């Protein structure tokens, strides 16, 4: 099956590079750049907060197209915890989302917090996003947790 893929400017040298590109594209509502960070695989997956599982680039593209119709998503990654292995990197993080008051409305900007997991794979084209799973928002930023010195 032939798929139309967005152009890739350069091969990201790390999962952190891909993550930075993903959040920049998300903030700027840049669908082409956002889709360029995804792996070229039929099994890529995305779950938006409270949404259903979207499998494949067509479904993921359509969902972000709808989201970007309202502008970018001002999500800033924080408290990133990384689990890295040979050719894979799993990042669990908090997304801080700044919500502006509606035009003409009064009030101060609000913040929402989303727990997210991003899975990156090292492909022949460099590091790419294979899965993004964001949970429904939490009331406040989760406090950073200490990493235990032993597993059990």
FENWOKA-V75314 format. One record per residue. N is the residue number from 0. PHI is phi in degrees with one decimal (* if undefined). D_FIRST is the distance of its C-alpha to the first C-alpha in Angstrom with 1 decimal. Layout:
BEGIN
n: [N:N]
phi: [PHI:PHI]
d_first: [D_FIRST:D_FIRST]
END
This chain:
BEGIN
n: [0:1:2:3:4:5:6:7:8:9:10:11:12:13:14:15:16:17:18:19:20:21:22:23:24:25:26:27:28:29:30:31:32:33:34:35:36:37:38:39:40:41:42:43:44:45:46:47:48:49:50:51:52:53:54:55:56:57:58:59:60:61:62:63:64:65:66:67:68:69:70:71:72:73:74:75:76:77:78:79:80:81:82:83:84:85:86:87:88:89:90:91:92:93:94:95:96:97:98:99:100:101:102:103:104:105:106:107:108:109:110:111:112:113:114:115:116:117:118:119:120:121:122:123:124:125:126:127:128:129:130:131:132:133:134:135:136:137:138:139:140:141:142:143:144:145:146:147:148:149:150:151]
phi: [*:-89.8:-123.9:-86.5:-109.0:-67.4:-65.5:-110.4:-69.1:-155.8:-83.5:-61.4:-87.1:-156.2:-62.7:-62.1:-62.1:-63.9:-61.2:-61.5:-64.5:-61.0:-71.6:-62.2:-63.6:-63.1:-65.6:-94.7:54.1:-100.2:-62.8:-62.1:-66.2:-63.9:-70.6:-68.5:-83.7:-77.7:-66.1:-86.9:-146.2:-66.8:-101.9:-61.4:-141.3:-141.2:-127.7:-82.9:-52.6:73.0:-98.3:-90.2:-75.1:-110.3:-116.5:95.9:-65.7:-62.3:-67.5:-67.2:-59.0:-60.9:-67.1:-71.3:-59.5:-66.1:-63.6:-71.5:-60.8:-101.0:101.5:-70.8:-106.5:-78.3:-95.9:-120.2:-73.1:-140.8:48.9:-77.0:-111.1:-114.2:-121.6:-114.5:-136.9:-68.8:82.1:-144.0:-141.8:-108.5:-115.4:-108.7:-150.8:-107.8:-97.5:-93.0:-113.4:-91.5:-106.4:-79.8:-62.9:-59.7:-54.4:81.8:-85.7:-106.1:116.2:-103.4:-58.5:-107.6:-123.6:-125.7:-127.1:-124.9:-90.5:-135.9:-126.8:-117.8:-114.4:-114.8:-125.5:-91.8:-105.9:-61.9:-94.4:104.6:-69.2:-142.3:-80.5:-109.4:-153.5:-132.9:-129.3:-115.0:-87.2:-56.7:-58.0:-111.9:-63.5:-143.8:-63.2:-62.5:-68.4:-58.6:-105.6:-74.1:-84.2:-68.3:-79.2:-127.0:-73.5:-128.4]
d_first: [0.0:3.8:6.5:10.1:12.3:16.1:18.2:19.9:23.6:24.6:23.8:25.9:28.4:28.8:27.6:30.6:29.3:25.9:28.0:30.2:27.3:25.8:29.3:30.1:27.0:27.8:31.4:30.6:27.9:25.7:22.1:20.6:22.6:22.0:18.2:18.6:20.4:17.6:15.8:12.2:11.4:10.0:13.7:15.6:18.3:21.0:24.2:26.5:30.2:30.8:27.2:24.7:21.9:18.8:15.6:12.6:12.7:12.7:15.6:17.4:17.2:18.6:21.3:22.5:22.5:24.9:26.9:27.3:28.6:31.8:31.7:31.1:31.7:34.8:33.8:35.5:34.7:37.9:39.1:36.1:36.3:34.1:33.2:31.8:30.7:29.1:25.8:25.9:28.1:28.8:30.8:32.8:34.5:36.2:34.9:37.9:37.0:39.7:40.0:42.0:44.3:43.2:44.4:48.0:48.3:50.7:50.3:48.9:45.3:44.3:42.2:39.7:38.4:35.1:34.4:30.9:29.0:26.4:24.6:23.6:22.0:22.7:19.6:19.4:19.2:22.3:23.0:20.5:20.9:19.1:21.3:23.8:26.2:29.2:32.0:34.2:36.9:40.1:43.5:44.3:43.0:43.1:45.6:44.4:45.1:46.7:44.8:46.7:48.1:47.3:44.5:46.9]
END
